[in-house]
Amino acid sequence: MQPIILVFVGVAGVFLLAGVTKNQGWYLSDQLCQQGAILCDNPGLILIGVCVIALIVSIRAVVKT
């Protein structure tokens, strides 16, 4: 599960950076925000998913012990 959490954190960072640099001449940011506009405007949605997954992993680890 940790690799999934790391991937989600990386994706959230990419969308956060793309949202900040949107319409400033960065071609990749413009293309990314054109394809995933809701995630560029609200990268917190991905971070909420990360928190939910981290909570599930934590609960599973506590229950195992």
C-alpha positions as CSV (number, residue, x, y, z in Angstrom):
1,M,0.0,0.0,0.0
2,Q,2.9,2.4,0.6
3,P,3.8,2.5,-3.1
4,I,0.2,3.5,-3.9
5,I,0.3,6.3,-1.3
6,L,3.6,7.5,-2.8
7,V,2.1,7.5,-6.3
8,F,-0.9,9.5,-5.1
9,V,1.3,12.0,-3.3
10,G,3.4,12.4,-6.5
11,V,0.3,12.9,-8.7
12,A,-1.1,15.5,-6.2
13,G,2.2,17.3,-6.4
14,V,2.2,17.3,-10.2
15,F,-1.4,18.6,-10.4
16,L,-0.6,21.2,-7.7
17,L,2.4,22.4,-9.8
18,A,0.4,22.4,-13.0
19,G,-2.4,24.4,-11.3
20,V,0.1,27.0,-10.1
21,T,1.9,27.3,-13.5
22,K,-1.3,27.2,-15.6
23,N,-1.4,29.9,-18.4
24,Q,2.1,31.0,-17.7
25,G,3.7,29.5,-20.8
26,W,4.4,26.0,-19.6
27,Y,3.1,23.7,-22.3
28,L,2.9,20.6,-20.2
29,S,1.0,22.4,-17.4
30,D,-1.5,23.8,-19.9
31,Q,-2.0,20.3,-21.5
32,L,-2.4,18.6,-18.1
33,C,-4.9,21.2,-16.9
34,Q,-6.8,21.0,-20.1
35,Q,-7.2,17.2,-19.7
36,G,-7.8,17.2,-15.9
37,A,-9.2,20.6,-15.2
38,I,-11.0,19.5,-11.9
39,L,-7.7,18.1,-10.5
40,C,-5.8,21.3,-11.4
41,D,-8.4,23.4,-9.7
42,N,-8.7,21.2,-6.7
43,P,-5.5,19.1,-6.1
44,G,-6.8,18.6,-2.5
45,L,-9.1,15.9,-3.8
46,I,-6.1,13.7,-4.4
47,L,-4.7,14.5,-1.0
48,I,-8.0,13.5,0.6
49,G,-7.7,10.1,-1.2
50,V,-4.2,9.8,0.2
51,C,-5.4,10.5,3.7
52,V,-8.2,7.9,3.4
53,I,-5.8,5.3,2.1
54,A,-3.2,6.1,4.9
55,L,-6.0,5.8,7.5
56,I,-7.0,2.4,6.1
57,V,-3.4,1.2,6.2
58,S,-3.0,2.4,9.7
59,I,-6.1,0.7,10.9
60,R,-5.1,-2.5,9.2
61,A,-1.7,-2.4,10.8
62,V,-3.1,-1.8,14.3
63,V,-5.6,-4.6,13.9
64,K,-2.9,-7.0,12.8
65,T,-0.9,-6.6,16.0
